[in-house]
């Protein structure tokens, strides 16, 4: 298991930007596929973006062109740069680590609120 701690959430106006960070500990970070998921009130948790151990990137259609996921294996950290934020991006954002298709950890979540 890997321990994950998210940070960087907050309140931002529509059109603004935020960068989320997820710091990992307890295991070999570089082997994991790291991902971001989000859950809005009354909705199921949904996929946002992932970056594999080899650096391949995948995005949900709803965030393509606005969000960028990246990882720094030297710092055991994965990032989510969010731009052109919309009210519908409001959610709790969770960091996830997966290895060979199995979940190896979830963070506690960080709240992102997009509102004027």
N, C-alpha and C positions, 0 to 999 in steps of 0.2 A: 504494500500500500504506500501511496505517496500522499503527503499532507500538502494541501493547497490553500493559499490565503490570497483573496482578491482585494484590490484597493483601486481607488480612482473614480468611484461613482460620485454622483452629485446631481444638482439641479442645473440645467442648462436651457437656454432659450432655443426655440426652433431655428435651425440653420447653424447652430453652434457645434462645437467639437468637444470631445472628451477622450482621454486615453485611459483604458483600464489595464491594470497589471495583475498578474497572478504569479506569486512566488511559490516554488515547490521545494519540498525537503523530504528526506527520508528514503530516497531511492535514486536510481540513476536516471536523471531527467531526460537525457538525450534519446533514450530508447522509446519514449512515449509519443503517441499521437496526442497532441494537446488541442483542446477545443473550448469554444465559448458557446454557451446556451443561454436562453433567457426565458423568463416566465412572467407574463403580465397577469394582473389580477383577473381571476376567473377563467384563465386559460391554461392549457397544458404547456409544459416546458417544451421549447422548440430549439432546433439547431440554428446556430448563427454562423460559425466558421470553425475550421480546423486547419492545423498545420501538422503534417506527418513528421516522423523522425528524419525523413530525407528532404523535408522542406517543401513538399507538395501542399498546395493551398486549395481549400474548398470553401465556398460561401453559399449561404442561402440566397435565393434570388432577390429577396426583399432588401438585402444589404449590399449586393454587388455594386461596386463603383463608389460606395460611401464608406465602407468599413475595410480595414486592413489588419490582418492577423500576422504576427511575427513572433519569433522566439529568439532568445539569447541563451544558448546552452551554457555559456560560461557563467551566467548569472542565475541559471535555473529559473528563468522567468519567461512567461509568454505574455504578449501584449495584444490589446485590441484597440486600434486607433479608429475612432468613430467621428465621422464628419457629416455635415449636412443633416444633422439629426432632426427627426420628425417626432411629433407627439406619439405616434404609434410605436416608436422605439422605447417608450417608457416600459420598464420591466426591472425585475431583479436579474442580474447577469451572473451566471455561474461558470466557473472554470472546471474543466474535466480532463482527466488523464486516462488514456486507454492504451492497452498493450495486447496485441494479438486478438483484438476484438472484444476484450473484456474491460469493464470499468475498473480502474485502479484508484480512483479518488475523485471526490467532488469538493469544491470549496464551499464556504458558508454563504456566498452570494454578496453582491454589492448592488445597491439601488441606483438606477439611472432614471431620472425624471426629466422629461423634455416638456417644458411649459413656459408660456409667456406670463 
